[in-house]
Amino acid sequence: MKKMKKVLIALDYDQSAEQVAEQGFSMAKAMGAEVILLHVITDLAYYASTEYSPIVGYTGYLDQSLMQFDTKEGLEKASLDFLDKFKKQLGDDSIQTVVKNGAFAKTILQAATDLHADVIAIGTHSRKWLEDIVMGSVTQEVLHRTTIPLFIIPTRKKDESAK
């Protein structure tokens, strides 16, 4: 069996990103593997939606008006800052942080290949069945298209599991 040397942890804007980072990091450390934190930026309009927080982790920590989410460069800087917060929280300076632009699943898979990741750690959100049909699921698409092993971290809240 091949030794797992690199774990790519894909993090999105969702509040569950902390859980995904911690569990992915824990698995990587148990295997003695390097850790790469990845955030994928898609269409800028996606982040400008009032329905979503542009980057999780800024609420209560920074004045979002100081961040420039309306430009690619501003969003990339905010995304790197977001990943650096997780790196600091996990307490490992050797963690690599990467921000890529593109379609979520395709970009995660390409980054995993380019960075020679042996495992991809990714969260799966609790969504209603209609949302899954209409929007699709990034995790599901990665699962169906990858040749790299996945560590899928369910991020559903305990009270949602009964639904």
HELIX and SHEET records of a PDB file:
HELIX    1   1 ALA A   17  MET A   31  1                                  15    
HELIX    2   2 LEU A   44  ALA A   48  1                                   5    
HELIX    3   3 GLN A   64  LEU A   66  5                                   3    
HELIX    4   4 LYS A   72  LEU A   90  1                                  19    
HELIX    5   5 PHE A  104  ASP A  114  1                                  11    
HELIX    6   6 TRP A  129  MET A  135  1                                   7    
HELIX    7   7 VAL A  138  ARG A  145  1                                   8    
HELIX    8   8 LYS A  158  GLU A  160  5                                   3    
SHEET    1   A 5 GLN A  96  ASN A 101  0                                        
SHEET    2   A 5 GLU A  34  ILE A  41  1                                        
SHEET    3   A 5 LYS A   6  LEU A  11  1                                        
SHEET    4   A 5 VAL A 119  THR A 124  1                                        
SHEET    5   A 5 LEU A 150  PRO A 154  1                                        
END                                                                             
